[in-house]
Amino acid sequence: MAFSGDRSLSLDVPAAGASPLAPLFAEEVGLLLEVAPADEAAVLAAYAAAGVPCARVGSTKPRGTPVEVSVGGAELLRAGVSELRDAWESGSFELEKLQCAPACVAQEQAGLAKRHAPQWSLSFTPAPTALPANDKRPRVAVLRQEGTNGDREMAAALHAAGCAPWDVSMSDLAGGAVALDAFRGVIFCGGFSYADVLDSAKGWAATIKFDERLSAQFEAFRNRPDAFSLGVCNGCQLMALLGWVPGGEPIPEAEQPRFVHNSSGRFESRWSAVKVAPSPAVLLQGMEGSSLGVWVAHGEGRAHFPREDSLQAVLKGSQAPLRYINDACEVTQEYPHNPNGSPEGIAALCSPDGRHLAMMPHPERCFVKWQCPWAPPEWEANASAPWLRLFQNAAAFCASTQ
């Protein structure tokens, strides 16, 4: 409890038996209950009335004070929480070195000593959507390929924001059953298209690039001033391979910024934190300056810039609207705050005009409050989760460009 809550404690367990370890590591069923000081007497009385043994064993202490453990009044241990936590985690970290890049393991282990509750904040107040009539909702294509697995929650997020999500497969487009000119937006969903054979999104990109009709259709949609696109995870990788982000002047395909294998060498599924930076991204308008949690789940999410000038152009043009941050809300490359090793903490890229956004994190998996495993206590009063705003911005963009 002290390790996870980042608090210290003082324990004085009643002596029982010859060994002081006996009461601390008894095999009998037990329950450790934390209560407010004002409720202590009532709790003890309730257990006594029920004939269940119950005793006060200690109290919590502020962060930064030493842990104190005594048995029968005799002090057995006095040490810092970070020191004890490091000892507790040491065996797990040795196992981690067998399945993760050792440098990343070392960063995470060293970082435990300076971890604290994240200092997140919002520049806006999340609010639910006043849903329009069905015939007033902008139509958005939720595009999926073989291996896509994020389309259901994406459709739910769009619906909650006032859009009309349409389930569209690549075979629908290839066969002419539907065309992108019928939609105001297109969402490239997350997943593992073609099982990530030849690297993430390579197969998906090829089905577009090497089909002249499809390629022309996608390019026409890309250039429409009243259209937007969002690529998440696998869709983010696709948009980079297509050159939709960061966009700008055409460069040789081999020099195009893209997303490659994580520095850790493994798939990362975490509740990470990002900061929303000022940018032209229309889907993030009004969220600038916010720092908040978001789900990540990818094996190839590290932003790679074969040319240094491409990275500098992205930073200068404010085309990296999401950046991974640490507990102090500072942009970081330190693992695991930065789950993939992206330079400058880059978690997303957008086009110069802001209509096309590609991001590795999954906002569609945390647009409802119960989907968020942790948030600052003061956010509990908010009527909705912060990431709903991204999808509301999509509906607002469509309304403003009719």
N, C-alpha and C positions, 0 to 999 in steps of 0.2 A: 504493500500500500504506500509506503514511504517512497519507494523507487518510482512508481508510476505517477504518484501525486506530487513528486518533487518537494516533499516536506520531510522534516526531521521528526524524531519521536524520542520519548523517554519511557522506558519500560522498567517496572519493578515487579517481577513475577513472584508470587508466594513460593517459598521453598517447599519441596516435596521429595523426600528420598535423599540418598547419599550423594547423588550426582546432580549438579546444577543444570545439566542438560535435560534431566527427566521431565520437568514441567514445560520446558521450551519445545521439546520434540516428542511429546506424547503421541502414541498411536491412536488413542481414543478419539471418537468423533467430537469435534469442538467447533465453536463459532466465535470469530472475532468481530465485535460490533463496535462501531464508532458512533458516539452520541454527543450531543451538545452538553456542556457542564450542567446546565439547568435541568436536564432530563435524567441525569445520572441516578439520583435517588429513586425516581419512579421506576426506572428500568431494573435496578437491583431488587426493588421490592416486588416487582411483577414476577421475576424469575424465582425469587424466594417463595412467593405464594404458590407457585406451580411446582415447587419441589425440585427445581433445576439448579444445580450449583452455578454460581455466577460471581465473578470477582473483578474488581478494577485492577487493571494491569499496567496502565500508563496513560500518557497523553501525547497529543501531537505537538510539534514545536515549529517555529518559523523556519523557512528555508535559510540555509547557511549556518545553522547551529549544529553541533555534533549530535550524533545518535548516542544515547546512553541506555545500556541494558544492564539490569541488576537482577539478582535472584535472592530473595529474602533480605534485601537491603545491601547486599555485597555487590559492588560494581564489577562486572565481568568484561564490559566492552565500552569503549568510547572512541568513535571514529566518525569521519565525515560521510555524508550520504553518497557523494560521488565516489569516494574510495571503496565503500562497501558495494556499491552498484557495479563498479568495475570488476571487483573480485567475483561477484555473482555472475556477471556476463562473460567472464573470461573463457570458460569452456565453450560457450556458444560461439564466441568469436574465433576460436581455434577451428571449429567445424566450418564457419563461414569462409575461412581461407581456402577450404577445399572446393568451394563452389562459387567463389566471387573473386574478383581481382584483389590481391593482397593490399594494394595501395588504397583501395576503397574501404576495405575492412579496417585498416589502420586509421583512416580519416574518421570513420564512424565511431570507433572505439575511443579515440582521443577527444572527439567532440562531445561525448557523453558528459564530461566534466563541466562543460559550459552550457549545457542545455537548460532551457527554462520555458515557461509558458509563452507561446508566440504572442507578439504584440500586434495582432491584426487590427485593422480599422477599415471602415467603409467611408467613401466620399458621397454616398447616397443612401437613401432609406429604401430597402427592398419592399415591394408591395405587389400584391396579386394583380392579375390583369382583369380589366372590365371586358369580358369576352363579347366580341361582336357577333352579329348573325352570321350563319354559315356562308351566305352569299357575299358577305363583305370581307371575308378572310382572304388574304393573298395566298395564292397557290405556291407551295414550295415542294420541289422534288426531293424526296429522301432516297438518294441513289445508293443502290447496293450491287455488289459484285459477288461472285462465288467466294464464300469465306467471310463475308461481312457478318458481324454479330451485334452491331450497335444501332440498328435501324429502329427497333421498337421504342427504346427510350428516347431516341432523337425525335421520333414522331410525337411522343407524349409531351416532350418539352415544347415543341413548336405549337402543338394544339393548346397547351396551357398559356402560351403567349399570344394567342389570337390568330395564328396562321392556320392554313389548311394544308396539312402534310399529305403528300401523295406518295404511295409506295411505287417506286420506279426501279426496275432492274436494268442492267446493262443490255440484256437480251431484248428488252422492250425497245430500247433506243436503236440497237443494231438492226432489229427487224422492222422498224418503222411504225410500231404500234403507238408510239408516243414520241414527241419531240420537245426539246428543251425550250423552244420559243413559247410554249404554253405556260411557262412558269416564271415567277419573279425571282425565285432563288433556287439554288441547288445545294444539297448537303452531301458531301462525300463522307460516308460513315466509317467508323472504326471497325477493326476486325483483322482478319488475316487472309486477304485476297490471294487466291491461288497458293494458299499455305506458305506464303512468303518465299516461294521458290525463286532463286536468283536474287534474293533480297526483297525487302518490303516494297509492295506496290509496283514492282517492276512489270509483272504480268498485266496488272490493271492498266498501267500507263501504256503498255504496248497495244492493248486492244483499242485504245483511242488513237494513238499516234499513227498506227499503220493501217487504219481504216479511213480512207480519204473522206468519205461522207460523214463519219462520226467526228473526225478531226475538225472538219469545217463547221459542223454544228456546235461543237464545244467552243471553238474560237469565236464564233458569232455571239454565243452567249456571253463569253468572257468580255467582249467589247461593248455589250449593251449598257448604256449608262443607267438604266433603270433596274439592273439585275445585280444580285449579290451571290456570293458563294461562301460556304464554310466547310473546311476540311478538318476532321478530327482524327487524330492518331493515324490509322492507315490512310485516311483521306488527306491528312496533312502531308504525309510522305508522297502521295500521289500528286498533290498540287505543286509540290516542289519539283518533282520530276517533269511535270508538264510545263514548268516555267511560269505558272500563274503567280507564284510568290518566290522571291521578292519582286519579280517582274523587272521593269526597266528595260534598258537596251539589251537586245538579244546577245547572248554569249555562247560559245561552243558548249554543247551538251555536257561534255566531260568536266567543264568548269562551273556548271550550274550548282548553286548551293542545294544541299539535300540533307536527308536525315539518315544516319548510319548507326551501327551497333553501339549500344551503351558502353561507357567506359568500364562498368562493372563486369561486363561480359555475360550478363544474364538478363532475363525478363524482370522488370521492376513493376510491382503493383503496390502503390503507396498513396497515402493521403498527404500530398505535398502542399507547398505554399507558393503563391506567386504574387507579384506586384503588377498592377495594371499601370503601364507607363503611358504618357501622352503620345498619341499616334493618330494617323488618319483613319484607323479602322472603324468603320461605321457601326459594327456590332458591339464595340466597346465604349461607345460614346456615353459620357456621364459616369463612367466607372473609373476614370483616371484618378490615380492616387490611392486607390484601394489596395489593401493587402489581405489575402484570404486563402482558404484552403480549397483544393480541387483534387479529384482523383486522377492518378496517372496509371497506365497499364500498357507497357510497351517494352519491346526488346531492342528496337532500333529507333531511338528518339534523340540521339545526339546530333545537334545541328552541325553540319560540316560545310566549311567554306574553302574550296580548293584554292581560291584566290583571296589574299588578305584584303585587297581593295574592295571586294564584294562585301566582306564583313563590315568594313569601315563605312561603306555606302549605306548599308542597312542601319547602322547606328546613327549616322548623320541624318538620314531621312526619317528617323523615328519609326522604322518599319519592324521593330521588335517589340510589339505591344505588351507581351507578357514575359516576365523574367522570374526565374526561381529565386527564392529568398530564404534566409535563415530565420532563426527565432527572433532576431532583432530587426527583421524586415530589411536586411541588407542583401543586395544582389550577390549571389554566391556561385562558386563552382565546386564547393565542398560537398562531398557525399555524406549522408544521403539527402541533404536538403536539395541539392541538384541531383536528381536521380539518374541522369544519363551522361553528365560531363559536358553539356553544351557550353561553348565559350560565351562569356558575358551573361551566363544564366538564361540564355535565350530559350523560351518555351513556345514561341509563336512567331510567325512572320505574316506580314500583310503586303498587299500591292501598294504602289505609290498613291493611288487614289482612294485606298481604304475599302473598296468594295469586296475584295477577296481576302479572306482571313484563313490561315492554316495554323492549327495549334495541336500540340501533342497531348495536353491534358484533356479530360473528358467533362465538359460542363454539363452535358446531358445526363450525367450520372449523379449530379448533385444540385438539381434545380428545385428540389423539394427538401424541406428542412430535415426530415428524418433520414435522408440519404447522407447527411454530413456527420461523420463520427465525432467531430469536436468543433466547437466554435466558442468565441468568448462569451461568457455568461450574459453579458449585456445584449447580445444579439437575440436572446430568447424572445424578446418582445417583438421582434420583427415578424411581419405577417407572412413572409415568404423567404426562401433562400436567395442569397445574392446573385447566383448564376442565372436565375430566371431573367434577369435584366438583359443579358446578352440576346436571348430569344425575343424579348419584347422590343429590343432595338431593331431586330430584323423586321418585325411587323411595322415599326415606326418608319423605317427606311422605305418600305414599300408604300406606305401611306403618303410619304412626302415626295415621292417621285412618280406619282400617277400621271 
